[in-house]
């Protein structure tokens, strides 16, 4: 996949997240997860690798926040 399509799908993903948050008042965490799943699917990463990346990133985020709290 060329760089143009990756950038285009990233822009589409950002627009999707913004619409979910502003227009339909979806919870921000759910909106970000939906945007990440779209971007992973659109760039042919694969559903299992996309879900694994999301969960590891979320786990790292919660571990970092837990240390601060």
N, C-alpha and C positions, 0 to 999 in steps of 0.2 A: 504494500500500500504506500502510495507516495505521501510526501510531507503535506501536500495541499489537502488531501482527504483527511489526514489526521487532524490538521488544524480546523478544517471545516466541521468535522464531527465533534471536536472539542467545543467549538462555538455553538453548535446545535445543542450540545449537552448543557452548556451554561444557560442558554435560552430556556431549555426545558426546566431546569432547576428554578430559574427566576419566575417563570410562569406558574409552576407548582406552588411556589411560596407566596407570590403576590396575588395571583388571580384566584387560585383555588384554596388558599390558606392551609396548605398541607404542612405538617410538622417538618421543620428544617432538616432533621436527621433523615427522615424518610425521603424527602426530596433529593438530598444529596446521594442517598443510596440508589434511588431510581436513576439519577443522572450518571452515576458511576457504572451501573449495570448497562445502561444504554451505550456509554462510551466503550466499555469492554466488548460488548456485542458488535458494535459498529466497526471496531478496529480488528475484528477476527482474533481476539485473544482467546476466546473460548469461555464458556460459562463457568466451568469449574475453576479455572485459573482466575477469572474475574472475582468470583465469590471468595476464593482464598486470599486474594490481594486485599479485598475490602475488609475481611475479618482480621487479617494480620495488622492492617493499618489502624483499624478501630481499636484493636487490643493494645497496640503500642500507644495510641492516644490516651486510652484510659489508664494505662500504667504510668504515663507521664503526669497525668492530672492527679492520680492517686498519690504520687510522691509529693506533689505540692500541697495537697490537702492534708 
